[in-house]
Amino acid sequence: MDNQRLILFVVFSFSLLLLWEAWQAKDLPPPQETPAPVQQAASGVPAATQGTQAVQQPDQQAPQSTGITAGARAIVETGVMRVEIDANGGDLRRLELTGYHEVDDSKRTLVLLQDKADRPYVVQSGLLWGLPTHKDVFQLAPGTYKLSGESLSIPLTWTNPENGVSVEKTYVFHRGSYQVNVTEKITNSGSQPVQLERYGQLVRHGQPPVGESKFMYTFTGPAVYTDAAKFQKIKFEDIADGDAEFQKLAKDGWVGMLQHHFVAAWLPKTGTDRTYYTEKLSEDLFSAGYKQPYGTLAPGQTITLNSALYIGPQIQKNLEAAAPGLDLTRDYGWLTPLAAPMFWVLEKIHAFVGNWGWAIVIFTVLLKLALFPLSASGYKGMAQMRALGPKLQKMKEMYGDDRQKLHQAMADMYKKEKVNPLGGCMPILMQIPIFIALYYVLIAAVEMRGAPWMGWITDLSAPDPFYVLPVLMGITSIIQVKLNPTPPDPIQAKVMMAMPIVFSVMFIFFASGLVLYWLVNNILSIAQQWYMNKKFDSGSAATHAKK
């Protein structure tokens, strides 16, 4: 197999693998209903941690309602998000990211959180041992609040007149930030100690975002990070089957919900014990969260518990600043050590040119130049094989179906001409991980979402609406095949000509940024192959002239 066929075969196989993953994820059967884990209540409120003897007898009866009911709301506008806080539980019930649009409608602002019955996704928190959970009603001042300074606080209050305990939950929003601080100030004005245990959870349906391409598999579901076990993704179907495996007890880390380009995560205070959990609440409704005990609060005392949320796009620098390991939600897979620096270079180019499309073009040119010594060896081998094409055809006609004699004659010819038919394979194979890593970079980069290039390409994360780039990519792929030696086997020759067409059809559904990279790479490869063919043909002619 010559070098060009090798690289096309590997890339084609990789593309088929991606399509198979997307098909498998799309057609997974709905998870079967299973009983809720014993350590958590069926209502979605986690059970209180057993271990230390409670001074106060907790109310172990979970609230009866399992639905998400609406109450008075405070609407917060920060410039980067528009959030609705509901008095019922103090939940975050709706969140719009004002700088992003929906995949299937560029005129609609992206809605990340919502409490619609068909696709609910909300953020909840509360206190156990008889204190307010997300099923209790808080008092808040409804209305719309616009952030005018550097931060904005929205307080919610709850009081139990029977035992004299009051709770003030406060959300603190910051200018230009996707991180939200959450504090709970608990005052015990009663005569009995109060057991303290906080929890935060994300409740989401189990479907991928609307409008996501079925031909690009991206992960949707919970994730947990701890310093010991690192980044752990959890599939919804594993939660439903009771097979979810992740580190549950830790003193650090976070828990979140992932989807393509975005993440919502609870960031508990590091250094104190916490328990991470997941649960199937009902058909196609799941929760992922944490519980964190704080001991007891004596009569007459007040304590403030602190936590934080990150809800927004997977922007590398924002994730790194928010919490250790949160940047791993921007998942490049097993090629992260290679993909991360590639995006760093791409980002630096974008800072200079101001356009992600042209940044991809320039990056592709620089990458091609960097790999020239490697690829030149492969192209030289192809040019040599092309020159030997007529001789190979004569041998085939001479020996007919006698494969043994044909292979021996070919081996003798390669030895005489000092040509190694596999000599360029290793340089080509070394480039394959680079191409795959760049694929993951372009797919994972939220910066490409809604980013225009020129003319008809208004979103590099979406397919080309007029199929111009895939068609051009197919044409350049055909030219590449023509520049390479024709396989002696007619069937192989037909397959080689068909593969560019298959690629073009597949890439119709791929992000235009990825197709742009492939098109530019093809053009540069054609120029390089033409140069190598011309150089080798001239050298070969000069050698024969001397003879």
TORRO-651665 format. One record per residue (C-alpha): residue number from 1; x, y, z; residue in one letter. Coordinates in steps of 0.1 Angstrom, whole numbers, m for minus. Example, Ala and Ser with C-alpha at 12.3 -4.5 7.8 and 13.67 -1.06 7.14 Angstrom:
# TORRO-651665
i;xx;yy;zz;aa
1;123;m45;78;A;
2;137;m11;71;S;
END
This chain:
# TORRO-651665
i;xx;yy;zz;aa
1;0;0;0;M;
2;16;34;m11;D;
3;17;64;12;N;
4;m13;82;m2;Q;
5;m35;52;1;R;
6;m23;46;36;L;
7;m32;81;49;I;
8;m65;81;31;L;
9;m73;46;45;F;
10;m64;57;81;V;
11;m84;90;78;V;
12;m113;72;62;F;
13;m113;46;90;S;
14;m112;74;116;F;
15;m142;91;100;S;
16;m162;59;100;L;
17;m153;54;137;L;
18;m167;89;144;L;
19;m199;82;125;L;
20;m203;48;143;W;
21;m199;65;177;E;
22;m225;91;167;A;
23;m249;65;154;W;
24;m245;44;186;Q;
25;m251;74;208;A;
26;m281;84;187;K;
27;m298;50;188;D;
28;m291;39;223;L;
29;m323;25;238;P;
30;m340;46;265;P;
31;m328;35;300;P;
32;m352;13;319;Q;
33;m368;25;350;E;
34;m348;14;381;T;
35;m354;19;418;P;
36;m337;50;433;A;
37;m304;44;452;P;
38;m310;37;488;V;
39;m288;65;500;Q;
40;m310;92;484;Q;
41;m347;100;486;A;
42;m369;94;456;A;
43;m380;131;456;S;
44;m345;142;444;G;
45;m335;155;479;V;
46;m304;136;489;P;
47;m306;117;522;A;
48;m287;131;552;A;
49;m253;116;557;T;
50;m253;90;585;Q;
51;m222;88;607;G;
52;m223;114;634;T;
53;m251;113;659;Q;
54;m274;143;653;A;
55;m281;164;683;V;
56;m314;175;667;Q;
57;m338;148;654;Q;
58;m340;156;617;P;
59;m372;154;596;D;
60;m365;124;575;Q;
61;m397;128;554;Q;
62;m388;141;519;A;
63;m412;166;503;P;
64;m440;149;484;Q;
65;m439;169;452;S;
66;m415;156;425;T;
67;m424;182;399;G;
68;m408;216;393;I;
69;m433;242;404;T;
70;m429;279;396;A;
71;m431;308;421;G;
72;m420;344;424;A;
73;m389;352;404;R;
74;m360;376;404;A;
75;m344;382;370;I;
76;m308;391;369;V;
77;m290;406;338;E;
78;m252;407;340;T;
79;m242;414;304;G;
80;m231;378;297;V;
81;m261;360;311;M;
82;m298;365;320;R;
83;m308;344;350;V;
84;m341;336;366;E;
85;m341;327;403;I;
86;m373;311;416;D;
87;m385;315;452;A;
88;m393;278;452;N;
89;m361;263;466;G;
90;m341;293;455;G;
91;m334;274;422;D;
92;m318;288;391;L;
93;m346;279;367;R;
94;m336;296;335;R;
95;m303;309;322;L;
96;m296;325;288;E;
97;m261;331;276;L;
98;m264;364;258;T;
99;m232;361;238;G;
100;m243;328;221;Y;
101;m271;316;199;H;
102;m289;283;195;E;
103;m274;258;170;V;
104;m306;255;149;D;
105;m315;293;150;D;
106;m289;320;150;S;
107;m315;346;159;K;
108;m324;330;192;R;
109;m302;335;223;T;
110;m288;302;237;L;
111;m309;289;267;V;
112;m287;267;288;L;
113;m310;263;319;L;
114;m348;260;317;Q;
115;m377;244;336;D;
116;m398;233;307;K;
117;m415;199;313;A;
118;m401;182;282;D;
119;m364;192;286;R;
120;m358;205;322;P;
121;m323;215;333;Y;
122;m321;234;366;V;
123;m296;242;394;V;
124;m307;234;429;Q;
125;m292;236;464;S;
126;m304;233;500;G;
127;m297;222;536;L;
128;m306;188;552;L;
129;m316;179;587;W;
130;m349;198;588;G;
131;m335;230;572;L;
132;m348;243;538;P;
133;m343;221;508;T;
134;m350;230;471;H;
135;m386;219;479;K;
136;m392;248;504;D;
137;m403;283;495;V;
138;m381;313;502;F;
139;m389;349;503;Q;
140;m375;372;477;L;
141;m382;405;461;A;
142;m394;397;425;P;
143;m384;419;396;G;
144;m355;425;372;T;
145;m321;434;384;Y;
146;m293;448;362;K;
147;m257;446;372;L;
148;m244;482;371;S;
149;m213;478;393;G;
150;m187;451;397;E;
151;m211;427;415;S;
152;m247;422;423;L;
153;m262;403;453;S;
154;m297;387;453;I;
155;m308;375;488;P;
156;m335;350;496;L;
157;m347;343;531;T;
158;m364;315;550;W;
159;m375;313;586;T;
160;m388;285;607;N;
161;m408;301;636;P;
162;m411;268;654;E;
163;m374;263;662;N;
164;m361;299;656;G;
165;m338;290;627;V;
166;m334;314;598;S;
167;m315;310;565;V;
168;m304;337;541;E;
169;m293;323;507;K;
170;m275;349;485;T;
171;m264;346;449;Y;
172;m236;370;440;V;
173;m230;378;403;F;
174;m199;394;389;H;
175;m194;416;359;R;
176;m183;397;328;G;
177;m181;364;347;S;
178;m198;331;344;Y;
179;m190;322;380;Q;
180;m217;328;406;V;
181;m209;327;443;N;
182;m235;312;466;V;
183;m236;318;504;T;
184;m260;305;530;E;
185;m261;325;563;K;
186;m277;303;590;I;
187;m287;318;623;T;
188;m299;295;652;N;
189;m321;317;675;S;
190;m337;286;690;G;
191;m327;265;721;S;
192;m315;234;703;Q;
193;m283;227;683;P;
194;m289;224;645;V;
195;m272;198;624;Q;
196;m256;213;592;L;
197;m252;196;559;E;
198;m253;214;526;R;
199;m260;200;491;Y;
200;m259;213;456;G;
201;m271;195;425;Q;
202;m278;198;388;L;
203;m310;182;375;V;
204;m311;176;337;R;
205;m329;156;311;H;
206;m308;129;294;G;
207;m309;142;258;Q;
208;m282;160;238;P;
209;m287;197;230;P;
210;m312;204;202;V;
211;m297;209;168;G;
212;m264;191;175;E;
213;m250;172;144;S;
214;m256;135;146;K;
215;m223;130;127;F;
216;m201;145;154;M;
217;m203;127;186;Y;
218;m199;149;217;T;
219;m204;139;253;F;
220;m236;149;272;T;
221;m239;140;309;G;
222;m225;144;344;P;
223;m188;146;353;A;
224;m169;145;386;V;
225;m133;157;392;Y;
226;m112;149;423;T;
227;m75;153;427;D;
228;m71;115;433;A;
229;m93;102;404;A;
230;m90;132;381;K;
231;m117;137;354;F;
232;m145;112;353;Q;
233;m174;113;328;K;
234;m206;95;338;I;
235;m231;83;312;K;
236;m268;87;318;F;
237;m274;50;309;E;
238;m249;39;335;D;
239;m268;60;361;I;
240;m300;44;351;A;
241;m285;9;353;D;
242;m268;15;386;G;
243;m234;11;370;D;
244;m221;46;374;A;
245;m185;44;387;E;
246;m167;75;401;F;
247;m150;86;433;Q;
248;m178;94;457;K;
249;m158;106;488;L;
250;m132;134;486;A;
251;m119;166;501;K;
252;m117;184;468;D;
253;m130;186;433;G;
254;m163;195;417;W;
255;m194;180;400;V;
256;m210;192;368;G;
257;m232;186;338;M;
258;m215;187;304;L;
259;m228;193;269;Q;
260;m211;204;237;H;
261;m193;237;243;H;
262;m209;244;277;F;
263;m208;232;313;V;
264;m226;239;346;A;
265;m207;228;377;A;
266;m209;231;415;W;
267;m175;241;430;L;
268;m176;232;467;P;
269;m152;247;491;K;
270;m119;227;489;T;
271;m105;210;520;G;
272;m137;197;536;T;
273;m152;163;532;D;
274;m179;159;506;R;
275;m199;131;490;T;
276;m206;131;452;Y;
277;m237;114;439;Y;
278;m258;107;409;T;
279;m294;96;407;E;
280;m321;88;382;K;
281;m351;108;394;L;
282;m377;97;368;S;
283;m379;87;332;E;
284;m352;107;314;D;
285;m345;130;344;L;
286;m312;127;363;F;
287;m294;146;390;S;
288;m257;149;399;A;
289;m245;167;430;G;
290;m226;168;462;Y;
291;m233;167;500;K;
292;m210;185;525;Q;
293;m215;182;563;P;
294;m205;211;586;Y;
295;m211;197;621;G;
296;m236;214;644;T;
297;m246;250;650;L;
298;m252;258;687;A;
299;m281;280;699;P;
300;m273;317;695;G;
301;m247;312;668;Q;
302;m245;322;631;T;
303;m225;305;604;I;
304;m220;313;567;T;
305;m214;285;542;L;
306;m198;293;509;N;
307;m198;276;475;S;
308;m197;286;439;A;
309;m211;278;405;L;
310;m197;280;370;Y;
311;m223;281;343;I;
312;m212;290;308;G;
313;m190;283;278;P;
314;m159;261;279;Q;
315;m135;289;275;I;
316;m101;276;284;Q;
317;m88;306;305;K;
318;m121;309;324;N;
319;m123;272;333;L;
320;m87;272;345;E;
321;m93;303;367;A;
322;m126;288;382;A;
323;m113;255;396;A;
324;m86;229;392;P;
325;m95;204;366;G;
326;m125;223;353;L;
327;m106;230;320;D;
328;m107;192;314;L;
329;m144;196;305;T;
330;m131;209;272;R;
331;m123;173;263;D;
332;m97;167;237;Y;
333;m97;129;245;G;
334;m64;109;247;W;
335;m46;135;225;L;
336;m50;163;250;T;
337;m12;167;254;P;
338;m10;174;217;L;
339;m43;192;211;A;
340;m39;217;240;A;
341;m7;234;226;P;
342;m22;233;191;M;
343;m52;254;203;F;
344;m28;277;222;W;
345;m10;285;189;V;
346;m44;288;171;L;
347;m55;313;197;E;
348;m23;334;194;K;
349;m28;336;156;I;
350;m64;347;162;H;
351;m53;374;185;A;
352;m32;388;157;F;
353;m56;384;127;V;
354;m89;388;145;G;
355;m107;361;125;N;
356;m110;324;134;W;
357;m114;313;98;G;
358;m81;330;87;W;
359;m65;317;119;A;
360;m73;282;108;I;
361;m59;289;73;V;
362;m26;304;87;I;
363;m23;276;113;F;
364;m27;250;85;T;
365;0;266;65;V;
366;24;268;95;L;
367;16;232;104;L;
368;23;221;68;K;
369;57;239;69;L;
370;66;224;102;A;
371;58;189;89;L;
372;75;194;55;F;
373;106;174;63;P;
374;83;145;74;L;
375;59;147;45;S;
376;86;153;19;A;
377;99;118;25;S;
378;65;103;19;G;
379;58;125;m12;Y;
380;92;115;m26;K;
381;83;78;m22;G;
382;50;85;m41;M;
383;68;103;m69;A;
384;92;74;m72;Q;
385;64;49;m73;M;
386;46;70;m99;R;
387;77;69;m121;A;
388;78;31;m118;L;
389;42;28;m128;G;
390;47;18;m164;P;
391;73;m9;m154;K;
392;49;m23;m128;L;
393;21;m25;m155;Q;
394;44;m43;m179;K;
395;53;m68;m151;M;
396;17;m74;m144;K;
397;10;m81;m181;E;
398;41;m103;m183;M;
399;34;m126;m153;Y;
400;m4;m125;m154;G;
401;m19;m144;m125;D;
402;15;m158;m112;D;
403;16;m137;m81;R;
404;48;m153;m67;Q;
405;69;m144;m98;K;
406;52;m109;m100;L;
407;61;m101;m64;H;
408;97;m114;m69;Q;
409;102;m93;m100;A;
410;88;m62;m82;M;
411;112;m68;m53;A;
412;141;m71;m77;D;
413;131;m39;m94;M;
414;128;m20;m61;Y;
415;162;m31;m51;K;
416;177;m22;m85;K;
417;161;13;m85;E;
418;168;18;m48;K;
419;132;25;m40;V;
420;115;14;m8;N;
421;77;12;m14;P;
422;71;16;23;L;
423;99;41;31;G;
424;75;70;34;G;
425;49;52;56;C;
426;65;62;90;M;
427;65;100;83;P;
428;29;98;72;I;
429;19;77;102;L;
430;35;102;125;M;
431;12;129;111;Q;
432;m20;110;117;I;
433;m22;119;155;P;
434;m16;156;146;I;
435;m46;155;121;F;
436;m68;138;147;I;
437;m58;161;175;A;
438;m66;191;153;L;
439;m100;176;146;Y;
440;m108;175;183;Y;
441;m95;210;188;V;
442;m118;224;161;L;
443;m148;204;174;I;
444;m143;213;211;A;
445;m134;250;207;A;
446;m165;270;217;V;
447;m147;300;202;E;
448;m157;287;168;M;
449;m194;288;177;R;
450;m210;316;158;G;
451;m176;328;145;A;
452;m177;339;109;P;
453;m150;335;82;W;
454;m161;353;51;M;
455;m191;355;28;G;
456;m215;327;33;W;
457;m196;311;62;I;
458;m211;328;92;T;
459;m205;300;118;D;
460;m174;279;117;L;
461;m190;254;141;S;
462;m219;247;117;A;
463;m219;229;84;P;
464;m214;249;52;D;
465;m250;260;43;P;
466;m243;259;5;F;
467;m218;229;5;Y;
468;m191;250;m12;V;
469;m163;239;10;L;
470;m171;201;9;P;
471;m174;202;m29;V;
472;m140;220;m32;L;
473;m125;195;m7;M;
474;m138;167;m29;G;
475;m123;182;m60;I;
476;m89;187;m44;T;
477;m90;152;m30;S;
478;m96;138;m65;I;
479;m66;159;m78;I;
480;m45;144;m51;Q;
481;m54;109;m61;V;
482;m46;117;m98;K;
483;m11;130;m88;L;
484;m3;96;m72;N;
485;6;64;m89;P;
486;m24;44;m101;T;
487;m27;11;m83;P;
488;m21;m19;m106;P;
489;m53;m35;m93;D;
490;m84;m20;m111;P;
491;m105;m25;m80;I;
492;m81;m6;m58;Q;
493;m80;22;m84;A;
494;m118;25;m84;K;
495;m118;26;m45;V;
496;m92;53;m45;M;
497;m113;74;m69;M;
498;m144;68;m48;A;
499;m130;78;m15;M;
500;m128;115;m22;P;
501;m165;115;m32;I;
502;m174;96;0;V;
503;m154;121;20;F;
504;m172;150;4;S;
505;m206;136;13;V;
506;m195;129;49;M;
507;m180;164;53;F;
508;m213;180;43;I;
509;m224;174;78;F;
510;m192;184;95;F;
511;m183;218;110;A;
512;m172;242;83;S;
513;m141;251;103;G;
514;m129;215;100;L;
515;m137;213;63;V;
516;m118;246;58;L;
517;m87;231;75;Y;
518;m90;200;53;W;
519;m94;220;21;L;
520;m64;242;28;V;
521;m44;211;37;N;
522;m54;195;4;N;
523;m43;225;m16;I;
524;m10;227;1;L;
525;m5;189;m3;S;
526;m13;192;m40;I;
527;13;219;m44;A;
528;39;199;m25;Q;
529;32;167;m44;Q;
530;33;186;m78;W;
531;67;200;m68;Y;
532;80;166;m57;M;
533;68;149;m89;N;
534;84;176;m110;K;
535;116;175;m91;K;
536;118;137;m92;F;
537;109;135;m129;D;
538;136;161;m137;S;
539;161;143;m117;G;
540;151;109;m132;S;
541;154;124;m167;A;
542;188;138;m161;A;
543;200;104;m147;T;
544;188;86;m178;H;
545;204;112;m200;A;
546;238;105;m184;K;
547;233;68;m189;K;
END
